[in-house]
Amino acid sequence: MSENLWVLREQKRLSVATLASRAGLPIGAIMEYESGTRSIDPRHLSRLARALYVEESEIRLRSDPRPAGSQLQKEEPPKEPAPTSAMDSSSPASNTRAPGMLGGRQRIARPPRVVSEPRPPAPARPSQIAHLEDLIQRLGKDRAAFEAELGRPLEELNRLEASTLLVKLQTELRSAPTSDRHRAYLPEAVDQYELHYLTAAKDLGSVLDFTLFDGSRVDGQVAGFGPYNITVRLADGSELTLNKLAIATYRRRPGTQIPDAREQAQ
Amino acid sequence: MSLGDQLRILRARRGGITPAEIEAALPELPKGLYRQAEQRYRSIGDDKSIQMLAEYFGVPFENLRWRLDWPRKALSRAFVHAIDTRHPITLHLSNGEIVTGEVRWWDMGAAEITTETGGVVVQRHAVERWEPRAPEADE
């Protein structure tokens, strides 16, 4: 028992475009098949059957025209104005379309969409609460006092409020004067101490005694330095740049005070 | 001294040959291993790779191999341990010098040790071994 293509399509709740996409066929061909304008090309039959999950025998090769009032109605293609020529003097057919028709298809008024009530904001995630607790602790704040200032417990925050608060506390932590976070085993994070030491030595004009790997010694004031070298001004006024890889140690002359690099770094 | 620091020194002594040139000269070396061995703070490398590097630099294998057990990270841990426990640390430097004292500060490149004769800034790459070694449980 075969069935019209448009019936099968509507049973499967597919649009023409979806069926065309699934079958890999042009929309226009589907519309022509459904309207019965032409029979289904045998090469397209198997594609349509697969797309509709039916047997090929279930699809009627030439569909009956859709009855009036059905969802989609293929309109007769508008006739193009005939070229005016001496050979053909017939008046061009009107190509105006009926109201509500667009591109040969009739627009079906959809039922009004039901607007659901806005959902209440989701409560804060447990991970957000844990992160907030950690930040409050790292900022040296008392949780109870913080919640009192907030006006409610952390657990009563919603997700957005918790997120906003996290950003605020993280910013506060970064700008806090006591945020010289010493990451114990990641010295990359605290590479400023030698810099402060050498800066102080340079500013104070302190004389440093450098011991090099080859056993030689160099005494002088720090004239400048970089990540890989230190330039020393010697007693005769000349300058010598030492590669740090060549330096084993250096020490300040007895009686010379250089402020604690850790205090300067803070 | 860590393997990475030693490799950096060997590379400098070779006139500043680049890691890319070393990797090109040693095609059997796993890709990226040399850079990681030099840059990372953990132990990077295996015996086969270290053997290749030792032959390339013309140094004994064991001269590089033992350094795997003394990575930069372990020295950082020892500095932290010394500061936390307020115990002195003893550093054995590659020039034969031994520095003992409290750690005043340490960072990526150096550490200041307060010795009986005053503060000494020790370059980390000069440290061969140290005592005590900090516990490794939390590495």
HADDOCK unambig.tbl for C-alpha pairs under 7 A between the chains (distance, minus, plus):
assign (segid A and resid 184 and name CA) (segid B and resid 80 and name CA) 6.49 0.50 0.50
assign (segid A and resid 185 and name CA) (segid B and resid 73 and name CA) 6.23 0.50 0.50
assign (segid A and resid 185 and name CA) (segid B and resid 76 and name CA) 5.71 0.50 0.50
assign (segid A and resid 185 and name CA) (segid B and resid 77 and name CA) 5.97 0.50 0.50
assign (segid A and resid 187 and name CA) (segid B and resid 107 and name CA) 5.26 0.50 0.50
assign (segid A and resid 187 and name CA) (segid B and resid 108 and name CA) 4.77 0.50 0.50
assign (segid A and resid 188 and name CA) (segid B and resid 108 and name CA) 5.51 0.50 0.50
assign (segid A and resid 190 and name CA) (segid B and resid 107 and name CA) 5.42 0.50 0.50
assign (segid A and resid 190 and name CA) (segid B and resid 108 and name CA) 6.72 0.50 0.50
assign (segid A and resid 191 and name CA) (segid B and resid 107 and name CA) 4.83 0.50 0.50
assign (segid A and resid 191 and name CA) (segid B and resid 108 and name CA) 4.98 0.50 0.50
assign (segid A and resid 191 and name CA) (segid B and resid 109 and name CA) 6.98 0.50 0.50
assign (segid A and resid 193 and name CA) (segid B and resid 105 and name CA) 6.94 0.50 0.50
assign (segid A and resid 193 and name CA) (segid B and resid 106 and name CA) 6.86 0.50 0.50
assign (segid A and resid 193 and name CA) (segid B and resid 107 and name CA) 6.16 0.50 0.50
assign (segid A and resid 194 and name CA) (segid B and resid 110 and name CA) 6.46 0.50 0.50
assign (segid A and resid 213 and name CA) (segid B and resid 95 and name CA) 5.62 0.50 0.50
assign (segid A and resid 245 and name CA) (segid B and resid 9 and name CA) 6.56 0.50 0.50
assign (segid A and resid 247 and name CA) (segid B and resid 123 and name CA) 6.94 0.50 0.50
assign (segid A and resid 248 and name CA) (segid B and resid 122 and name CA) 6.25 0.50 0.50
assign (segid A and resid 248 and name CA) (segid B and resid 123 and name CA) 5.60 0.50 0.50
assign (segid A and resid 248 and name CA) (segid B and resid 126 and name CA) 5.17 0.50 0.50
assign (segid A and resid 249 and name CA) (segid B and resid 120 and name CA) 6.66 0.50 0.50
assign (segid A and resid 249 and name CA) (segid B and resid 121 and name CA) 5.49 0.50 0.50
assign (segid A and resid 249 and name CA) (segid B and resid 122 and name CA) 4.45 0.50 0.50
assign (segid A and resid 249 and name CA) (segid B and resid 123 and name CA) 5.84 0.50 0.50
assign (segid A and resid 250 and name CA) (segid B and resid 120 and name CA) 5.90 0.50 0.50
assign (segid A and resid 250 and name CA) (segid B and resid 121 and name CA) 5.24 0.50 0.50
assign (segid A and resid 250 and name CA) (segid B and resid 122 and name CA) 6.70 0.50 0.50
assign (segid A and resid 251 and name CA) (segid B and resid 119 and name CA) 6.10 0.50 0.50
assign (segid A and resid 251 and name CA) (segid B and resid 120 and name CA) 4.57 0.50 0.50
assign (segid A and resid 251 and name CA) (segid B and resid 121 and name CA) 5.87 0.50 0.50
assign (segid A and resid 252 and name CA) (segid B and resid 119 and name CA) 6.97 0.50 0.50
assign (segid A and resid 262 and name CA) (segid B and resid 105 and name CA) 6.55 0.50 0.50
